[in-house]
Amino acid sequence: MLKRSLAVGARSGASAEDCQRACQAALQLLARSVQNGHRRLALIRLGDAVRVGAQVQPEYWRYCEAVAADGTDADLRALFLAAQRQHALRRHEDRAAVAPIPGFQSQLEGM
């Protein structure tokens, strides 16, 4: 059921409720992968969580970073770096969406 919720919420045009369920599902799947020591799957789940906009806890970032840094598997590093880039891009977009426009004063400010 968690994978289905994730898939539905990740679709373009998903409702806010479906997006929220997708975030919760992604985090639960990530937590399960970390708890069970599923290293590659944890990195995939990290990417899923970032893609749907879930707030990934720092300990999961640290775990996945350690997995990516451990050994010589370039695919694992690529999975982590892709999630990291997407997370940084999402944070930048979120900040830009609320940043004031220099020199612009809202018509509502004096009301």
C-alpha positions as protocol buffer text, in pm:
chain_id: "A"
residue {
  index: 1
  type: MET
  ca { x: 0 y: 0 z: 0 }
}
residue {
  index: 2
  type: LEU
  ca { x: 288 y: 238 z: 71 }
}
residue {
  index: 3
  type: LYS
  ca { x: 436 y: 197 z: -276 }
}
residue {
  index: 4
  type: ARG
  ca { x: 97 y: 263 z: -431 }
}
residue {
  index: 5
  type: SER
  ca { x: 50 y: 582 z: -226 }
}
residue {
  index: 6
  type: LEU
  ca { x: 395 y: 694 z: -333 }
}
residue {
  index: 7
  type: ALA
  ca { x: 320 y: 631 z: -701 }
}
residue {
  index: 8
  type: VAL
  ca { x: -17 y: 810 z: -690 }
}
residue {
  index: 9
  type: GLY
  ca { x: 122 y: 1116 z: -511 }
}
residue {
  index: 10
  type: ALA
  ca { x: 423 y: 1142 z: -742 }
}
residue {
  index: 11
  type: ARG
  ca { x: 206 y: 1180 z: -1051 }
}
residue {
  index: 12
  type: SER
  ca { x: 166 y: 1515 z: -1218 }
}
residue {
  index: 13
  type: GLY
  ca { x: -163 y: 1674 z: -1110 }
}
residue {
  index: 14
  type: ALA
  ca { x: -191 y: 1472 z: -789 }
}
residue {
  index: 15
  type: SER
  ca { x: -415 y: 1621 z: -523 }
}
residue {
  index: 16
  type: ALA
  ca { x: -265 y: 1783 z: -215 }
}
residue {
  index: 17
  type: GLU
  ca { x: -393 y: 1491 z: -10 }
}
residue {
  index: 18
  type: ASP
  ca { x: -227 y: 1239 z: -243 }
}
residue {
  index: 19
  type: CYS
  ca { x: 99 y: 1438 z: -227 }
}
residue {
  index: 20
  type: GLN
  ca { x: 87 y: 1435 z: 153 }
}
residue {
  index: 21
  type: ARG
  ca { x: 26 y: 1059 z: 154 }
}
residue {
  index: 22
  type: ALA
  ca { x: 315 y: 1014 z: -89 }
}
residue {
  index: 23
  type: CYS
  ca { x: 549 y: 1204 z: 143 }
}
residue {
  index: 24
  type: GLN
  ca { x: 445 y: 992 z: 441 }
}
residue {
  index: 25
  type: ALA
  ca { x: 479 y: 671 z: 240 }
}
residue {
  index: 26
  type: ALA
  ca { x: 822 y: 769 z: 108 }
}
residue {
  index: 27
  type: LEU
  ca { x: 948 y: 840 z: 458 }
}
residue {
  index: 28
  type: GLN
  ca { x: 808 y: 512 z: 593 }
}
residue {
  index: 29
  type: LEU
  ca { x: 968 y: 316 z: 309 }
}
residue {
  index: 30
  type: LEU
  ca { x: 1300 y: 495 z: 365 }
}
residue {
  index: 31
  type: ALA
  ca { x: 1288 y: 426 z: 740 }
}
residue {
  index: 32
  type: ARG
  ca { x: 1212 y: 59 z: 678 }
}
residue {
  index: 33
  type: SER
  ca { x: 1503 y: 27 z: 435 }
}
residue {
  index: 34
  type: VAL
  ca { x: 1745 y: 190 z: 678 }
}
residue {
  index: 35
  type: GLN
  ca { x: 1622 y: -20 z: 972 }
}
residue {
  index: 36
  type: ASN
  ca { x: 1662 y: -340 z: 771 }
}
residue {
  index: 37
  type: GLY
  ca { x: 2007 y: -246 z: 643 }
}
residue {
  index: 38
  type: HIS
  ca { x: 1898 y: -238 z: 279 }
}
residue {
  index: 39
  type: ARG
  ca { x: 2169 y: -5 z: 162 }
}
residue {
  index: 40
  type: ARG
  ca { x: 2091 y: 25 z: -211 }
}
residue {
  index: 41
  type: LEU
  ca { x: 1718 y: 34 z: -148 }
}
residue {
  index: 42
  type: ALA
  ca { x: 1766 y: 309 z: 113 }
}
residue {
  index: 43
  type: LEU
  ca { x: 1933 y: 525 z: -151 }
}
residue {
  index: 44
  type: ILE
  ca { x: 1649 y: 460 z: -394 }
}
residue {
  index: 45
  type: ARG
  ca { x: 1397 y: 544 z: -122 }
}
residue {
  index: 46
  type: LEU
  ca { x: 1588 y: 863 z: -39 }
}
residue {
  index: 47
  type: GLY
  ca { x: 1551 y: 968 z: -402 }
}
residue {
  index: 48
  type: ASP
  ca { x: 1180 y: 889 z: -392 }
}
residue {
  index: 49
  type: ALA
  ca { x: 1132 y: 1092 z: -75 }
}
residue {
  index: 50
  type: VAL
  ca { x: 1315 y: 1393 z: -217 }
}
residue {
  index: 51
  type: ARG
  ca { x: 1125 y: 1367 z: -546 }
}
residue {
  index: 52
  type: VAL
  ca { x: 786 y: 1393 z: -371 }
}
residue {
  index: 53
  type: GLY
  ca { x: 904 y: 1673 z: -141 }
}
residue {
  index: 54
  type: ALA
  ca { x: 919 y: 1484 z: 187 }
}
residue {
  index: 55
  type: GLN
  ca { x: 1119 y: 1633 z: 473 }
}
residue {
  index: 56
  type: VAL
  ca { x: 1392 y: 1372 z: 516 }
}
residue {
  index: 57
  type: GLN
  ca { x: 1536 y: 1353 z: 865 }
}
residue {
  index: 58
  type: PRO
  ca { x: 1909 y: 1428 z: 898 }
}
residue {
  index: 59
  type: GLU
  ca { x: 1993 y: 1079 z: 1026 }
}
residue {
  index: 60
  type: TYR
  ca { x: 1862 y: 928 z: 702 }
}
residue {
  index: 61
  type: TRP
  ca { x: 2071 y: 1173 z: 499 }
}
residue {
  index: 62
  type: ARG
  ca { x: 2377 y: 1073 z: 704 }
}
residue {
  index: 63
  type: TYR
  ca { x: 2307 y: 701 z: 664 }
}
residue {
  index: 64
  type: CYS
  ca { x: 2265 y: 734 z: 287 }
}
residue {
  index: 65
  type: GLU
  ca { x: 2574 y: 952 z: 258 }
}
residue {
  index: 66
  type: ALA
  ca { x: 2776 y: 690 z: 446 }
}
residue {
  index: 67
  type: VAL
  ca { x: 2642 y: 417 z: 218 }
}
residue {
  index: 68
  type: ALA
  ca { x: 2735 y: 621 z: -90 }
}
residue {
  index: 69
  type: ALA
  ca { x: 3083 y: 693 z: 45 }
}
residue {
  index: 70
  type: ASP
  ca { x: 3149 y: 333 z: 147 }
}
residue {
  index: 71
  type: GLY
  ca { x: 3309 y: 117 z: -118 }
}
residue {
  index: 72
  type: THR
  ca { x: 3356 y: 166 z: -486 }
}
residue {
  index: 73
  type: ASP
  ca { x: 3001 y: 133 z: -619 }
}
residue {
  index: 74
  type: ALA
  ca { x: 2963 y: 432 z: -850 }
}
residue {
  index: 75
  type: ASP
  ca { x: 2591 y: 362 z: -889 }
}
residue {
  index: 76
  type: LEU
  ca { x: 2533 y: 414 z: -516 }
}
residue {
  index: 77
  type: ARG
  ca { x: 2723 y: 741 z: -521 }
}
residue {
  index: 78
  type: ALA
  ca { x: 2524 y: 851 z: -826 }
}
residue {
  index: 79
  type: LEU
  ca { x: 2194 y: 774 z: -650 }
}
residue {
  index: 80
  type: PHE
  ca { x: 2296 y: 979 z: -348 }
}
residue {
  index: 81
  type: LEU
  ca { x: 2430 y: 1271 z: -551 }
}
residue {
  index: 82
  type: ALA
  ca { x: 2113 y: 1282 z: -762 }
}
residue {
  index: 83
  type: ALA
  ca { x: 1898 y: 1297 z: -447 }
}
residue {
  index: 84
  type: GLN
  ca { x: 2125 y: 1563 z: -299 }
}
residue {
  index: 85
  type: ARG
  ca { x: 2104 y: 1778 z: -614 }
}
residue {
  index: 86
  type: GLN
  ca { x: 1728 y: 1744 z: -637 }
}
residue {
  index: 87
  type: HIS
  ca { x: 1693 y: 1836 z: -269 }
}
residue {
  index: 88
  type: ALA
  ca { x: 1911 y: 2146 z: -317 }
}
residue {
  index: 89
  type: LEU
  ca { x: 1714 y: 2247 z: -626 }
}
residue {
  index: 90
  type: ARG
  ca { x: 1382 y: 2203 z: -442 }
}
residue {
  index: 91
  type: ARG
  ca { x: 1506 y: 2414 z: -150 }
}
residue {
  index: 92
  type: HIS
  ca { x: 1623 y: 2685 z: -391 }
}
residue {
  index: 93
  type: GLU
  ca { x: 1284 y: 2685 z: -567 }
}
residue {
  index: 94
  type: ASP
  ca { x: 1101 y: 2702 z: -233 }
}
residue {
  index: 95
  type: ARG
  ca { x: 1306 y: 3003 z: -124 }
}
residue {
  index: 96
  type: ALA
  ca { x: 1261 y: 3177 z: -458 }
}
residue {
  index: 97
  type: ALA
  ca { x: 884 y: 3130 z: -437 }
}
residue {
  index: 98
  type: VAL
  ca { x: 864 y: 3334 z: -117 }
}
residue {
  index: 99
  type: ALA
  ca { x: 1150 y: 3578 z: -170 }
}
residue {
  index: 100
  type: PRO
  ca { x: 1046 y: 3941 z: -208 }
}
residue {
  index: 101
  type: ILE
  ca { x: 1108 y: 4107 z: -540 }
}
residue {
  index: 102
  type: PRO
  ca { x: 1363 y: 4388 z: -496 }
}
residue {
  index: 103
  type: GLY
  ca { x: 1202 y: 4730 z: -542 }
}
residue {
  index: 104
  type: PHE
  ca { x: 848 y: 4589 z: -538 }
}
residue {
  index: 105
  type: GLN
  ca { x: 603 y: 4710 z: -277 }
}
residue {
  index: 106
  type: SER
  ca { x: 278 y: 4525 z: -242 }
}
residue {
  index: 107
  type: GLN
  ca { x: -47 y: 4715 z: -282 }
}
residue {
  index: 108
  type: LEU
  ca { x: -168 y: 4536 z: 32 }
}
residue {
  index: 109
  type: GLU
  ca { x: 106 y: 4662 z: 263 }
}
residue {
  index: 110
  type: GLY
  ca { x: -69 y: 4986 z: 358 }
}
residue {
  index: 111
  type: MET
  ca { x: -407 y: 4827 z: 422 }
}
